[in-house]
Amino acid sequence: METIERENVDSVLPTGDGAMVLANAVRDEVPKTYIGCPPPEIVETVLDKERTLESARRCGIRVPETWAVADPQAAAALLGGKLPYPLVSKPRVRKGASSFKVKYLRSAEEALGDLQSNPTHWDDIILQEYIEGVGVGIGTFIDRGDPVFLFQHRRLKELPYSGGVSVTAVSEQPDKRLAEAAVALLRDLSWQGVAMVEFRYDPESRDFALMEVNGRYWGSIFLTPHAGIDVPYYEWQLAHDQVPNPPGRYRYGVAARWLSGDIERLLNLWADPHQGLERPHRGIETLQFFLDFLRPVRSSLWSWRDPVPALDELRFTIAYRLKALVKGVAYHLLPSAIRDRIRFYRGLGKRRGRIHLRRRVLQAAGRAPRLEKLGATARKRVLFICLGNIMRSPFAAHLLRKHVDDSGQDHEVQSSGLWRGLESKPPRASPDQVIAAAGTFGLDLSAHRSQPTTRDLLDWADVVFVMDFSNEATLLERFPDVGPKVLLLGQFGRPAGASIEIQDPYGGTQADIERTYRRIERAIEQVGAIVLRGKGDG
């Protein structure tokens, strides 16, 4: 906003999903500036994959079979059934750079493993059947319902190789059926502006299916000027009430390459045994990489008139890869236990990672919170917290509540979860296998309903027990002041050599859940002794 006014900018051309959202946020405040995307209500239909697929169905365009997944609990139920693997996992709504990337899941075991290790990645996503074929895109500019031009490209290489950003692409004569489908879809979406409709196309059967709509400048836009299509200039002309005059026929068969992306792709191909799908032959791919220097393949950035951008990007790519190589060698020389902790720390992110390190330093120095130091009067209200509040924390709360009832004391016990979805979705019941597992311990969780962790709930609690390091770091990131009364439940009743974390058995079997509950039972025995009878916490 300030830059637009200070520099007297008359045109803003968003080049990313997040950029479209930001540009629309200031649209009303800069009425004289051209914003190169439709209003928010139309942009949202393209960023929301389910709404895009619904529009495609109305237009008679084939779409992959799709399953909406609201949260990890819904994912566990869905993955328990029969699904046509491999599957493609995508965020339902694209949010820009913060969105996680597409994942390819080859089997139910692989999907359940990902659910257990990355439960937050299964919030508000879609699963789609994998469709064989090549990636073909129809790029255009829709002006009041009509295409200013139509440009078709085919992806020759992608980063990652399993599917993603275009690394090398070739211009093609527009396929009439693909072009008509793309225009019909964009009209149905009431789209105005630049867009690229991506299809998966089978050259043998000539069948195709919609993958997605990029309502902005697409990744392989570098190919268009080499083929004779100047997309930004046409948009500038339209923004200034001029009539674009694109060529009736652009150059077909022109190939262009993003060299830095191709380097990344080749290195990833050698480093990663698979990226969810069968890996291409590495020797052939390496030969192709070098042959592309000898063939008439244009560069995405290189220009003799202005070589600096290409050289800067290449220098950055080489430096980045060398740094990654050195770190990788050093990383693999470390003991596996240390590697696991590094991997966990990286997964937390910078802010939560710093919180986690600080808490571990306090623990090592003997300065971490201790239950016995809270005093008997400051242990009357106990809160247990886990991620979803449907497995670990409700079991712990019910078990301690049973101790309270047996003792005849007046302690209060509650449980809650840290998953953000709890703040917007209806309260959730515990899964059937969780209820069954709790029943083997004499507890009935059938009436339990999840609740989010709130400021009021934390103010109410005298002591807060979390289940794992991730719970601890997430809680203290949101509510830093509660640190003095937050403890890891797993530090109580801990068997020799066992971790002080009580891991989430989400997505596991009933036997896995029961093993976790036995661990919690041992912890609650000691916690109950301290909270209810004032004994020391060893």
Secondary structure, DSSP 4 states (H G I P E B T S, - for coil): -HHHHHTT--EE---SHHHHHHHHHTGGG-TTSEESS--HHHHHHHHBHHHHHHHHHHTT-----EEEE-SHHHHHHHHTS---SSEEEEESB--STTSPPPEEE-SHHHHHHHHHH-GGGGSSEEEEE---SEEEEEEEEEETTEEEEEEEEEEEEEESTTS-EEEEEEEEPPPHHHHHHHHHHHHHTT--EEEEEEEEE-TTT--EEEEEEE-S--GGGGHHHHHT--HHHHHHHHHTT------SS--TT-EEE-HHHHHHHHHHHHH-S-SSSPPPPHHHHHHHHHHTTTSSEEESS--SS--HHHHHHHHHHHHHHHHHHHHHHHHHHS-HHHHHHHHHHHHH-HHHHHHHHHHHHHHHTT-S--GGGG-GGG-SEEEEEESSSSSHHHHHHHHHHHHHHHHT---EEEEEE--GGGGTSPP-BPPHHHHHHHHTTT---TT-B--B--HHHHHH-SEEEESSHHHHHHHHHH-GGGGGGEEEGGGSSPPTT--S-----TTS-HHHHHHHHHHHHHHHHHHHHHHHH-----
